[in-house]
Amino acid sequence: MFLKQIPQANGRVKLAVYESYRDGRRTRQRTVRPLGYLDELEREHTDPIAWGKSIAEEMTREKKAAEAAVDITIHPMQKIDKRADNEKNIGCAIALFQYAALGVGNALRSASRSSKAVYSLDAVMRLLVIERIVDPGSKRSAWNNRGRYFFRSAFSDDDVYRALDGIAGARDIVVSAMNRAIAAANIRDVGCVFYDVTNYYFEIDEEDDLRRKGVSKEHRSSPIVQMGLLQDGGGIPIAYRTFPGNTSDATTMMPVLSALKRDYGLGRVVCVADKGLNCSANIAAAVARGDGFVFSQSVRGTKSDAALKAWVLSEEGYKYKEEHGYRFKSKSMQGFKTVHLKAEDTASGERKDERVDVRYVAFWSEKYEKRARREREKAIEKARSLIANPGAYTRATSFGAAQYVKNLHFDRKTGEIVDGHKLKLDEEAIAEAERYDGYYLIVTSETGWDAGRIIDTYRELWRIEESFKVTKSELRTRPVYVWTPAHIEAHFLTCYIALVILRLLQLATGLSPSAIRGEIAAMNCTNVDANWWVCGHRTDKSDLLAETFGLEELKLKNLRTLDAKKILAKAAKGEIPHAK
């Protein structure tokens, strides 16, 4: 390394420590440490040039010492220490970089400032979030695995469960802090927000106030908890809420939207959701707040009257084009939707109907039509099997087939089929379903938008469906093994933080959540001698993750314990990344 004097356009001279490096066949130079302007340094040092050279020489000595070979003594007959943690994960530094940037630790420390607990909520949450990404499992397994990280987890297994109550109580503080950090990074897209509901099952038989039997997305009979998730246009979560398992999807949206308004102080937002959220209460609330909506609407269902169904099925007005090798058509029209207001929601205290101006968009896709027919063929085949052998089916297992079977009734207590000998295939229902294959209907308050923009906006709902897939498949949020409402809330907050971290890493690198998890989990070090560790995983993907967050040290094969802790200290100063 050497001192370089850099003349400036204003006549001043800047001093900096530089080093030379090879870039292919060419030799280049780069700044290692800026020292300041010469005229300012003259006020502090008698000879700033000599001082600068001494700094460069000291940095050169330190670099040579760090790069010097170290002798390690190998004892051929030495046995493995069963009490020691001989393998540790260093890839977690990538996730911890985002954990720190989101302000989760600061929020939890602030929330627990008055607590007399000997354990740290931040320390517990840090372990739970990292374990949820590296090796998702129970809270106890997370504690058992605490030794595989270079960061300290100085708390007992009982402390983990005690901490869950405090973590649950800090939910709003933590989510708000995360949202402020993301907003400050200028990557939040709230032009439209996307909302959907899923549920998570529990391996229990008895219900309680929160874990209730309801309409399971996975068609299970186990008690469930509903979770509503709100995301921005870039696929980054904004807020979530949990609800009892028997809660209707339609009633969950407004509490979650309130969290968005709280954290951002936004004026008008347009919420995008599927047909389960398309109800009078949500439309009325959106209109009352001055917000907008883009909802899908069933063409077959009761919300679409005969005139609307006829308009959707009529060829008049459709414009055709081709999408990815399939035919596609769409059309739109101005209309209105009658909203039925409850007495408690009106100024007069009486029930009232209000007309809301909307735009309807109908579209048909050849691709969707073929998919609908394939799915119905499976359902019809199952219906035939049910008719032939009704004793093999119950209310829970007849899902999909029941709509095509006449005279189908279930015992209220057992769920078993009653009078199975009267069953027959419902040909009329099959024919009626075929009429609507490939057709979709969207209703929106945004009457000034054209059909293309409305359709494209609605299609972005796939991002939130992907988030549910990530939580269930990658983060293994269910089944849920904790049982008190506070512990359940803490579990979902842990999974929510892990999901946001994966989404931010995905945004910055373009890698899938699965690939990110795989790389982080594989970046392990094995102890070879005292404080020396050998790292055995490096790929183009791990390099991309390391480079994106300035953690180049993760490429090194040999690390001291001190080096690993320096990497974690560097990660603790993380920042929110920008899109790749």
C-alpha positions in Angstrom: 0.0 0.0 0.0 1.2 3.5 -0.6 0.3 7.2 0.0 -1.2 9.0 -3.0 -1.6 12.8 -3.4 -4.6 13.6 -5.6 -4.8 17.1 -7.0 -8.4 18.5 -7.1 -10.0 20.9 -9.6 -10.2 23.6 -6.9 -6.4 23.5 -6.4 -6.5 21.5 -3.1 -4.8 18.2 -2.7 -6.4 15.1 -1.2 -4.4 12.4 0.5 -5.4 8.7 0.5 -3.9 5.3 1.0 -4.1 3.2 -2.2 -3.2 -0.3 -3.2 -2.4 -2.0 -6.5 -4.3 -5.1 -7.7 -4.6 -7.3 -10.7 -7.7 -7.1 -12.9 -7.0 -9.9 -15.4 -3.8 -8.9 -17.2 -4.0 -5.3 -16.1 -2.7 -3.7 -13.0 -5.1 -1.2 -11.4 -5.3 0.9 -8.3 -8.0 1.4 -5.7 -8.6 3.5 -2.6 -8.2 1.7 0.7 -8.5 4.6 3.1 -9.1 8.3 2.4 -7.1 10.5 4.8 -8.4 14.0 4.0 -7.2 17.3 2.4 -3.6 18.2 2.8 -4.3 21.8 4.0 -6.5 20.6 6.7 -4.1 17.8 7.8 -1.3 20.4 8.1 -3.2 21.8 11.1 -3.1 18.5 12.9 0.3 17.1 11.8 3.7 18.7 11.5 4.5 16.7 8.3 1.2 15.2 7.0 3.0 13.5 4.1 5.3 11.6 6.5 2.2 10.8 8.7 0.3 9.5 5.7 3.2 7.3 4.6 3.4 5.8 8.1 -0.3 5.0 7.9 0.2 3.2 4.6 3.2 1.3 5.9 1.2 0.2 9.0 -1.7 -1.0 6.9 0.7 -2.9 4.7 2.2 -4.7 7.8 -1.3 -5.5 9.1 -2.3 -6.9 5.7 0.8 -9.1 5.4 0.3 -10.3 9.0 -3.3 -11.2 8.2 -2.2 -13.0 5.0 0.8 -14.8 6.6 0.7 -18.6 6.7 -0.2 -20.2 10.0 1.2 -23.6 11.2 -1.5 -25.9 12.5 -0.5 -29.1 14.3 -2.5 -32.2 13.5 -2.6 -35.0 16.0 -3.5 -38.2 14.1 -5.0 -40.0 17.1 -6.9 -37.0 18.5 -10.6 -37.8 19.0 -13.5 -35.6 18.3 -14.7 -33.6 21.4 -18.3 -34.7 21.8 -19.0 -31.6 24.1 -17.8 -29.0 21.6 -19.7 -27.4 18.7 -17.3 -28.6 15.9 -19.4 -27.1 13.1 -20.8 -23.6 12.9 -22.8 -21.7 10.3 -21.4 -18.4 9.0 -23.9 -17.9 6.1 -26.4 -16.6 8.7 -24.4 -13.3 8.5 -26.3 -12.6 5.2 -29.7 -12.9 6.9 -28.5 -11.0 10.0 -27.4 -8.1 7.7 -31.1 -7.7 6.9 -32.3 -8.4 10.4 -30.2 -5.5 11.6 -31.2 -3.2 8.7 -34.9 -3.7 9.5 -34.4 -2.5 13.0 -36.0 -5.5 14.7 -33.4 -5.7 17.5 -33.7 -2.0 18.3 -37.5 -2.3 18.4 -37.4 -5.3 20.7 -34.9 -3.6 23.0 -37.1 -0.6 23.2 -40.2 -2.6 23.9 -38.5 -4.5 26.7 -36.7 -1.6 28.3 -38.8 -1.8 31.5 -38.6 -5.6 31.7 -36.6 -7.2 34.6 -36.0 -10.4 32.6 -32.4 -11.6 32.5 -32.8 -12.7 28.9 -32.9 -10.4 25.8 -36.0 -10.5 23.6 -33.7 -9.5 20.7 -31.3 -12.4 21.4 -34.2 -14.9 21.4 -35.8 -13.5 18.3 -32.5 -13.4 16.4 -32.0 -17.1 17.1 -35.6 -18.0 16.2 -35.5 -16.0 12.9 -32.1 -17.4 11.8 -33.2 -21.0 12.7 -36.5 -20.4 10.8 -34.3 -19.6 7.7 -31.5 -22.2 8.1 -33.4 -25.1 9.6 -37.0 -24.5 10.5 -38.4 -26.5 13.4 -39.8 -26.1 16.9 -38.7 -23.5 19.4 -36.9 -26.2 21.4 -35.0 -27.4 18.4 -33.9 -23.8 17.7 -32.5 -23.6 21.3 -30.8 -27.0 20.9 -29.1 -25.7 17.8 -27.9 -22.4 19.3 -24.3 -23.7 19.4 -24.0 -23.9 15.6 -23.7 -20.1 15.3 -20.9 -17.7 16.2 -23.3 -15.3 17.9 -24.1 -15.9 21.6 -27.5 -17.1 22.8 -27.1 -16.8 26.5 -30.6 -18.0 27.7 -32.2 -21.2 28.7 -34.8 -23.2 26.8 -37.4 -22.0 29.4 -36.4 -18.4 28.6 -37.3 -19.0 25.0 -40.9 -19.7 25.9 -41.0 -16.9 28.4 -39.8 -14.5 25.8 -42.6 -15.4 23.4 -45.1 -13.4 25.5 -42.9 -10.3 25.2 -42.3 -10.8 21.5 -46.0 -11.1 20.9 -46.7 -7.9 22.8 -44.1 -6.1 20.6 -45.6 -7.1 17.3 -46.9 -3.7 16.2 -43.7 -2.0 17.3 -41.6 -4.4 15.4 -43.7 -4.4 12.2 -43.8 -0.5 12.3 -40.0 -0.3 12.7 -39.5 -2.7 9.8 -41.9 -0.6 7.6 -40.0 2.6 8.5 -36.7 1.0 7.5 -38.1 -0.2 4.2 -39.7 3.2 3.5 -36.4 5.0 4.3 -34.7 2.8 1.7 -37.1 4.1 -1.0 -38.0 0.7 -2.3 -41.6 0.6 -1.1 -44.2 0.6 -3.9 -47.6 1.3 -2.4 -49.4 2.6 -5.6 -51.4 -0.6 -5.2 -51.4 -3.0 -2.3 -52.3 -6.6 -2.4 -54.1 -8.6 0.2 -55.0 -12.3 0.7 -55.8 -14.7 3.5 -54.5 -18.2 4.2 -54.7 -20.5 7.2 -52.4 -22.7 9.2 -53.4 -26.0 10.8 -52.7 -27.3 14.3 -52.1 -30.9 15.3 -54.8 -30.8 18.0 -58.3 -32.2 18.3 -60.0 -29.7 20.5 -60.8 -26.1 19.5 -60.2 -23.0 21.6 -61.0 -19.3 21.1 -58.3 -18.8 18.4 -57.7 -22.3 16.9 -61.1 -23.0 15.4 -62.4 -25.3 12.7 -63.1 -23.4 9.5 -62.7 -23.6 5.7 -59.1 -25.0 5.4 -57.2 -24.0 2.3 -55.6 -27.5 2.5 -59.0 -29.2 3.0 -58.0 -30.5 6.5 -60.4 -31.1 9.4 -57.9 -29.9 12.0 -58.4 -26.5 13.8 -56.8 -23.6 12.0 -55.8 -20.0 12.5 -56.4 -17.5 9.7 -53.7 -15.1 8.6 -54.2 -12.0 6.4 -51.1 -10.7 4.7 -50.7 -7.3 3.0 -47.9 -6.8 0.4 -46.7 -3.9 -1.7 -46.3 -3.9 -5.5 -42.8 -5.3 -5.3 -43.9 -8.3 -3.3 -42.5 -7.1 0.1 -44.9 -7.7 3.0 -46.3 -4.6 4.8 -48.4 -6.1 7.6 -50.2 -9.2 8.8 -52.9 -10.2 11.3 -54.1 -13.5 12.8 -57.7 -14.3 13.2 -59.7 -17.2 14.7 -60.0 -20.1 12.2 -63.7 -19.7 11.7 -63.4 -16.0 10.7 -64.7 -15.2 7.2 -62.0 -14.0 4.8 -64.0 -11.0 4.0 -63.9 -9.5 7.5 -60.1 -9.7 7.9 -59.0 -7.0 5.4 -59.8 -3.7 7.1 -57.7 -4.4 10.3 -54.6 -5.1 8.2 -55.2 -2.0 6.0 -55.4 0.0 9.2 -51.8 -1.0 10.0 -50.7 0.2 6.6 -52.4 3.6 7.2 -50.8 3.8 10.7 -47.2 3.1 9.5 -47.2 5.3 6.4 -49.8 8.0 7.0 -50.9 7.4 3.4 -53.9 9.1 1.8 -55.5 7.0 -0.9 -54.6 3.4 -1.6 -55.9 0.9 -4.0 -56.3 -2.6 -2.5 -56.2 -5.7 -4.8 -57.7 -8.9 -3.6 -59.5 -12.0 -4.9 -63.3 -12.7 -4.8 -63.3 -13.8 -1.1 -62.7 -10.2 -0.1 -65.4 -8.8 -2.5 -68.2 -7.9 -0.1 -70.4 -4.9 0.7 -68.5 -4.2 4.0 -65.1 -4.0 2.3 -66.3 -1.9 -0.6 -68.2 0.4 1.7 -65.2 0.8 4.0 -62.9 1.5 1.0 -65.3 4.1 -0.4 -65.8 5.8 3.0 -62.0 6.1 3.4 -61.6 7.5 -0.1 -59.6 4.4 -1.0 -59.9 2.2 -4.1 -60.3 -1.5 -4.8 -59.6 -4.1 -7.6 -61.5 -7.3 -6.7 -62.2 -10.4 -8.7 -65.8 -11.6 -8.9 -67.2 -15.0 -9.6 -69.1 -15.1 -12.9 -71.0 -18.2 -11.7 -71.9 -16.9 -8.2 -74.8 -14.9 -6.9 -72.9 -11.6 -6.9 -73.2 -11.6 -10.7 -76.8 -11.2 -11.8 -78.3 -12.6 -15.0 -77.5 -9.4 -17.0 -73.9 -9.4 -16.0 -73.4 -13.1 -16.8 -75.0 -12.5 -20.2 -72.6 -9.6 -20.8 -69.6 -11.7 -19.9 -70.6 -14.6 -22.1 -71.6 -12.4 -25.1 -69.0 -12.1 -27.8 -70.0 -8.5 -28.4 -67.2 -6.0 -27.5 -64.4 -8.5 -26.9 -61.0 -7.7 -28.4 -58.7 -10.7 -29.2 -55.0 -11.0 -28.9 -52.4 -13.8 -28.3 -50.6 -14.3 -25.1 -47.7 -16.8 -24.8 -49.1 -18.9 -27.7 -52.7 -18.9 -26.4 -55.8 -16.8 -27.5 -57.0 -14.2 -25.1 -59.9 -11.7 -25.2 -61.1 -8.9 -22.9 -63.7 -6.1 -22.7 -64.9 -3.6 -20.1 -67.9 -1.5 -19.2 -69.0 1.2 -16.8 -71.5 0.0 -14.2 -72.4 0.2 -10.5 -72.4 -2.1 -7.6 -75.1 -2.0 -4.9 -73.5 -2.0 -1.4 -75.7 -3.1 1.5 -74.8 -1.1 4.6 -75.6 -2.3 8.1 -77.5 -0.1 10.5 -74.4 0.4 12.6 -72.5 1.7 9.6 -74.9 4.5 8.6 -75.5 8.0 10.1 -79.2 7.3 10.4 -78.8 4.1 12.2 -80.8 2.2 9.6 -79.9 -0.3 7.0 -79.3 1.3 3.6 -78.3 0.4 0.1 -75.7 2.6 -1.7 -74.7 2.6 -5.4 -71.0 2.7 -6.1 -69.7 3.5 -9.6 -67.4 0.8 -10.8 -65.8 -0.6 -14.0 -66.3 -4.2 -14.9 -63.6 -6.1 -16.8 -64.3 -9.5 -18.3 -61.6 -11.6 -19.9 -61.2 -15.1 -21.2 -58.0 -17.1 -21.7 -57.6 -20.2 -23.8 -54.9 -21.3 -21.3 -57.3 -20.9 -18.3 -60.1 -22.7 -20.2 -57.9 -25.8 -20.8 -56.7 -25.7 -17.2 -60.3 -25.5 -15.9 -61.4 -28.5 -18.0 -58.5 -30.6 -16.8 -59.4 -29.8 -13.2 -63.1 -30.5 -13.7 -62.3 -33.9 -15.4 -60.5 -34.9 -12.2 -63.4 -33.7 -10.1 -65.9 -35.6 -12.2 -63.8 -38.7 -12.0 -63.8 -38.3 -8.2 -67.6 -37.7 -8.3 -68.1 -41.0 -10.1 -65.9 -42.8 -7.5 -67.9 -41.2 -4.7 -71.2 -42.3 -6.3 -69.9 -45.9 -6.7 -68.4 -46.1 -3.2 -70.0 -43.4 -0.9 -68.8 -45.2 2.2 -65.2 -44.2 1.3 -65.9 -40.5 1.4 -66.9 -37.9 4.0 -67.7 -34.2 3.9 -63.9 -33.4 4.2 -62.7 -35.8 1.6 -65.4 -35.1 -1.0 -64.1 -31.6 -1.8 -64.2 -30.8 -5.5 -66.5 -33.7 -6.4 -69.6 -32.8 -4.3 -70.7 -30.0 -6.6 -71.3 -32.6 -9.4 -73.3 -35.1 -7.3 -77.1 -34.9 -6.9 -78.8 -35.9 -3.7 -75.6 -35.6 -1.7 -76.2 -35.1 2.1 -73.8 -35.4 5.1 -74.4 -36.4 8.7 -73.9 -33.2 10.7 -72.0 -35.0 13.5 -69.8 -37.5 11.7 -69.5 -35.9 8.2 -70.4 -39.3 6.6 -72.6 -39.5 3.5 -76.3 -40.2 4.1 -78.5 -42.2 1.7 -75.6 -43.1 -0.6 -77.8 -45.2 -2.8 -79.7 -42.1 -4.1 -76.6 -40.4 -5.5 -76.3 -39.7 -9.2 -74.0 -37.5 -11.4 -75.3 -34.0 -11.9 -75.1 -33.5 -15.7 -76.8 -30.1 -15.6 -74.2 -28.8 -13.1 -71.4 -30.0 -15.3 -72.9 -28.4 -18.4 -73.4 -25.1 -16.5 -69.8 -25.1 -15.3 -68.5 -25.7 -18.8 -70.1 -22.4 -20.0 -67.8 -20.3 -17.8 -64.5 -22.1 -18.5 -61.7 -19.6 -18.9 -63.8 -16.6 -18.0 -62.9 -14.1 -15.3 -64.5 -11.0 -14.0 -62.9 -8.1 -12.2 -64.7 -5.2 -10.6 -62.9 -2.0 -9.6 -63.5 1.5 -8.3 -60.8 2.8 -10.7 -63.2 3.7 -13.5 -60.6 5.8 -15.3 -58.2 2.8 -15.8 -58.3 0.9 -19.1 -59.0 -2.8 -19.2 -55.3 -3.8 -19.7 -54.1 -1.9 -16.6 -56.9 -3.4 -14.5 -56.1 -7.0 -15.6 -52.3 -6.5 -15.2 -52.8 -5.1 -11.7 -55.0 -8.0 -10.6 -52.6 -10.5 -12.0 -49.9 -9.2 -9.6 -51.8 -11.1 -6.8 -49.5 -14.1 -7.7 -46.8 -12.5 -5.6 -48.8 -12.8 -2.4 -49.7 -16.4 -3.3 -45.9 -17.0 -3.7 -45.3 -15.6 -0.2 -47.8 -18.0 1.3 -46.0 -20.8 -0.5 -42.7 -19.6 0.9 -44.0 -19.5 4.5 -45.5 -23.0 4.2 -42.9 -24.8 2.1 -39.6 -23.0 2.8 -40.2 -21.6 6.3 -42.4 -24.5 7.4 -44.8 -22.3 9.4 -47.2 -25.1 9.8 -48.1 -27.3 11.6 -47.9 -24.9 14.6 -46.8 -26.6 17.8 -47.1 -23.7 20.3 -50.6 -23.3 21.8 -51.2 -20.1 23.8 -52.5 -17.1 21.8 -49.4 -15.1 22.7 -47.0 -17.9 21.7 -48.9 -18.4 18.4 -48.6 -14.7 17.7 -44.9 -14.8 18.4 -44.5 -17.7 16.1 -46.2 -15.9 13.2 -44.1 -12.7 13.9 -41.0 -14.8 13.7 -42.1 -16.3 10.4 -43.1 -12.9 9.1 -39.7 -11.4 9.8 -38.0 -14.3 8.1 -40.3 -13.9 5.1 -39.5 -10.2 4.8 -35.7 -11.0 5.0 -36.0 -13.5 2.2 -38.0 -11.1 0.1 -35.4 -8.4 0.5 -32.6 -10.8 -0.3 -34.6 -11.9 -3.4 -35.1 -8.3 -4.4 -31.4 -7.5 -4.1 -30.0 -10.6 -5.9 -32.7 -12.0 -8.1 -32.3 -15.4 -6.4 -35.3 -17.5 -5.3 -36.1 -17.8 -1.6 -35.3 -21.5 -1.9 -31.9 -20.8 -3.4 -31.1 -18.2 -0.8 -32.1 -20.5 2.1 -30.0 -23.3 0.6 -26.9 -21.1 0.2 -27.1 -19.6 3.7 -27.7 -23.1 5.3 -24.7 -24.6 3.4 -22.2 -22.0 4.4 -20.7 -23.9 7.3 -17.3 -23.9 9.0 -15.6 -26.9 10.6 -13.2 -26.5 13.5 -9.7 -27.8 12.8 -7.5 -26.4 15.5 -8.3 -24.2 18.5 -9.7 -21.0 17.0 -9.3 -22.0 13.3 -12.2 -23.0 11.1 -12.3 -24.3 7.5 -15.3 -23.3 5.4 -16.3 -25.7 2.7 -19.1 -24.1 0.6 -18.7 -21.5 -2.2 -20.7 -21.1 -5.4 -21.6 -18.3 -7.8 -24.8 -17.8 -5.8 -23.0 -17.5 -2.5 -20.6 -15.1 -4.1 -23.5 -13.0 -5.3 -25.0 -12.9 -1.8 -21.6 -12.0 -0.2 -20.8 -9.3 -2.7 -24.2 -7.7 -2.6 -23.9 -7.0 1.1 -20.2 -6.3 1.2 -19.4 -9.5 3.1 -16.5 -10.6 0.9 -14.9 -12.4 3.9 -17.5 -15.2 3.4 -15.5 -16.3 0.4 -12.5 -17.2 2.5 -11.7 -20.8 3.1 -10.0 -20.4 6.5 -11.3 -18.2 9.3 -10.4 -17.6 12.9 -13.1 -17.3 15.5 -12.2 -13.6 15.7 -12.7 -13.2 12.0 -16.1 -14.8 12.1 -17.2 -12.5 14.9 -15.9 -9.5 12.8 -18.1 -10.7 10.0 -21.1 -10.8 12.3 -20.2 -7.3 13.7 -20.2 -6.1 10.1 -23.6 -7.6 9.4 -24.9 -5.9 12.5 -24.5 -2.6 10.6 -26.7 -3.8 7.7 -28.8 -1.7 5.4 -31.8 -2.3 3.2 -30.7 -3.3 -0.4 -32.0 -1.8 -3.6 -33.5 -3.9 -6.4 -31.1 -5.8 -8.6 
